[in-house]
Amino acid sequence: VIDRTILILDIFAHRAQTKEAQLQVEVAKLQYMLPRLVGLRESLGRQSGGVGTNKGAGEKQLELDRRRIEENISVLNKELELLVAHRQTQRKQRKKNAIPVVSLVGYTNAGKSSIMNALIEMFHPNAEKQVLEKDMLFATLETSVRNIPLPDKKEFLLTDTVGFVSRLPHHLVRAFRSTLEEVVEADLLIHVVDFSNPDHEQQMDITEQTLNEIGIKGIPTIFAYNKADLTDLEIPRVNRNSVYMSAKTKAGLEELIEQIREQIFTDYIRCEMLIPFDQGQLVSFFNENGHITDTEYEESGYRIKLECKKADYEKYIRYVIKSE
């Protein structure tokens, strides 16, 4: 009989690619082993038949093993703290830059990495920065972050995280909590579902339970029913906050992007501005940081139609002549 947790840990260890993921798996393994030493000690005592010297030697060795494991956990946790601090610094910088964060979540093997790669290919056609995508459990253990630039100059960060599984041991959830913090900080979740799986509703419930367990509540969510091409459903199909799609055939990707737009770019305003010729640098600014749809040259300056962030609209409101 194979211990289910040991099996999951072994798969995790095999999949871990980054230093942080490897450390997290090692800590989880040691934490799982620690309480089991007590049972091993009791078993050893029974096998020794109560002979004092043998029993004492066995217990002494187990005590040494326990201390060694605790010391290893402490050392590994200190290494993890440094890596977590580095990622928190990166996250603060992203917040400072005010770029929205969209996180892919879902049951393992639902197709999160496939959706991420399809979006990278869509908006970075020549990029090689794709993420590992395989039809297997826990292909992704670490968080991948990619910038998705849209044609109208808007952009967002897309993150891909470890997949969930039924009865995921609590200490494993704790071990990967630092990785899952990317999800906690997200502005929007995309809950990826393997719609072709007959148990997809149960898998959705497990994902929701795990998200609640790590303290993720109240974040707006889009449901991406992936692998719908393997069913009889005609796709793409869009309902409120949900898209039936296929990352493999690309059906539904445009619809997914449109739903993401509606959710995260709510602080944009369409307007017209009349910018004096001696303030021409502002036209360049809005070309870089907004979306100019029309430019006319008038006697008093540049008349531009654009969509821009509310903060920029308010900063340059003196040039606004019309807004929607």
Helices and strands as residue ranges (DSSP letters): H 4-15, H 19-33, H 36-47, H 52-96, E 101-106, H 112-123, E 144-149, E 155-160, H 170-175, H 177-184, E 188-194, H 200-213, E 221-226, G 228-230, E 237-239, E 242-244, H 253-264, E 268-275, G 277-279, H 280-289, E 291-298, E 301-309, H 310-315, G 317-319, E 320-323
